[in-house]
């Protein structure tokens, strides 16, 4: 590599120095905003709101309560709640107490949740009464219920406590899939997160006029910045009501609330675009910026919307691993380039972060040459808690004097510099994949499968949507001991009891033996390209007519499957929450009727769903009826939340409603 090229890739394209509040933590920036706009709306959920003053006072009360229980800088506090007003209070309260929060999604299998709790040695856990069955008997952990225990919490003062945490302390720990068969906790510092937020609100001009909609789980790394970004600039954060992913509801909420900012995975956003396209994309017209991250972006699926006259939205691709504070590079799509890309580049490094693409000897690669993407600068986290071996394998001594810091993080992502100074993603160097934005180590799934008493060996591979389009799904191939027949549904249920839903393969196929490559290793490429067969004993010759035939057609299109019997369960066919949202939208369009997505959770076979529809579903009388239904649903949500915060049972929502 020439000296000029070396200068370009390591120095010129890494000039990212930018002034930021390096002596402050993010909750202190929030307190400054509270002083500026105390009466402005900070957070809302289904008609219930908290002003900046309300949120700050409740978080302060919780902080003082937690300090009495020994929470201090770098104390880890579990947070097991759905997206809710209590969850936002919990996050800010933990930080104000000086601690760091550990999101634990209550929808995960209890065994996995308890392992995560023990792996990072959490001693205090915040949850709600309805999740006490999961956490009620956790030895050595004090469980605090933010709803029923609030009367005791509210006895504490609501003024700002003296700060304890510093920018060098931890702010949160997020768990990622682990190649050893167990998830690992990646720890992040305040300073890196404050740097990220400063870049985020500065680069995209976030102001008090912005309204952000939170669409993802609290345990997802991309969620974290959305809990703070608008609230340090005077804007408002709107929470999606708990429940299944409901595209129809989101399509109503965006225009009703005047949402300007959305941050989610491409897989979650595609159904919104497809549904909105039926009405000229009107439901997305309030959006100012859409941030997509976690997986490659398929431009063919977004191009009809981006080129439509009603679209006034900028699209940003944000890239970064959990270990490096969520975002280390970003690419903002220009209108003139809508037709240029089929998949968007990762972009350029953000403020105070440096990137290097290296070969196997950790030497920089020239422009256009593929190599491993490495990260340095303020975004680097503390590594994996209580796992020094894994930390040492990924966090290496920085070999480049031109790049800031003593350490670089090896991402395992293959990438290359493009001539214009942006980075293009080329794939993985190992067996890690992204499913709906979540990082999945295939070896973790395989390690669990090998523990099943009937399985001799198993391999999990990733399959891509036919013809492109960005969708990926997992497929499992297994060989049993003594070659006895094992129903795939048995393995599916086994994995569901250990793994979150997104890590359970969509299809299972039993083989007499796994194919091998010439060097004697399992031929994963051959399995990934192998034709799929029916994996659940589907009755291929079974007659399906009328309503069942129409539903079956939609199922097969969404699931990209070839067979489905009358009594096959939608989820056993590989369906997930995103698939169900797509089916819901298509069925409403086909039937010309409005029905709640929960109907699809209650009737999960062709026979049951067709029978349900034959008894009639509410049919709207034009657009006004649709709007009336949406208004009634919002009123119901609001009434529910007012009841939860009623004066007969004091709660954190009472005075903020």
Secondary structure, 3 states (H helix, E strand, C coil): CCHHHHHHHHCHHHCCCCCCCCCCCHHHHHHHHHHHCCCCEEEEECCEEEEHHHHHHHHHHHHHHHHHCCCCCCCEEEECCCCCHHHHHHHHHHHHHCCEEEECCCCCCHHHHHHHHHHCCCCEEEECHHHHHHHCCCCCCEEEECCCCHHHHCCCCCCCCCCCCCCCCEEEEEEECCCCCCCEEEEEEHHHHHHHHHHHHHHCCCCCCCEEEECCCCCCCCHHHHCCCHHHCCCEEEECCCCCCCHHHHHHHHHHHCCCEEEECHHHHHHHHHHHHHHCCHHHCCCCEEEEECCCCEHHHHHHHHCCCCCCCEEEEEECCHHHCCCCEEEEECHHHCCCCCECCCEEECCCEEEEEECCCCCECCCCCCEEEEEEECCCCCEECCCHHHHHHHEEECCCCCCCCCEEEEEEEEEEECCCCCEEEEEECCCEEEECCEEEEHHHHHHHHCCCCCEEEEEEEEEECCCCCCCEEEEEEEEEHHHCCCCHHHHHHHHHCCCCHHHCCCEEEECCCCCECCCCCECHHHHHHCCCCCCCCCCCCCCCCHHHHHHHHHHHHHHCCCCCCCCCCCCCCCCCHHHHHHHHHHHHHHHCCCCCCHHHHHCCCHHHHHHHHHCCCCCCCHHHHHHHHHHHHHHHHHHHHHHHCCCCCCCCCHHHC
